[in-house]
Amino acid sequence: MAAMKPRTGDGPLEVVEEGRSIIMRVPLEGGGRLVVEIAASEAVELRDALEGVIK
């Protein structure tokens, strides 16, 4: 049986470039992280979409 590791904090929002991809790690309410791998063109689309709702 695998060892159970306690969650000691999931850390901040993190975005790193790995090879041709951009890896985004988003902390979730209740613990854990959402890990998303996107291309640079998709990151631009995401930025543009967010600019439309951020004031």
N, C-alpha and C positions, 0 to 999 in steps of 0.2 A: 504494500500500500504506500502511496506517495506521502511524503511528509507534508503536514499542513503548516503553512507559513502565515503568520499573522499579518494583517494589512496595517502597515505603519504609516500610512499616508500615500496618496497616489501621485503627489507632485503637481507642479503647475502645468499649464498649457505649454506644450513643447512642439516646435516645428524644426525639422532638420532635413538637409538634403543628403540623400544617399544614392549615389550613382545618378541615374536619369530621373529618379523619383523624388518626391517630397513626401516625407512621413510626418503626419500630424497626430499628436497624442493629446486627446482631450479628456480631462478628468470628468467623471460622471458623478452626479449626486447619488449618494448611497455607496460609493466606493467603486473602484475599477477605473479603467480608461478605455476610451474608444480610440482605436488606432486605425488611421485612414491613410492609404497610399494613393497619391494623386500625381498626375503629370503637371508640368509647369503651365501648360495651357489651361488645365482645369483649375489650377490655383488662381490664375488671372480671372477666370469666370467666377470663382468663389468670391474673390475680392470685389469684383464689380457688383455682384449680387448683394454683398454685405453693405457696400457703400450706399445702396438704395434704401436701406432701413436704418442705418446708423446716423444719428444727428449730432 
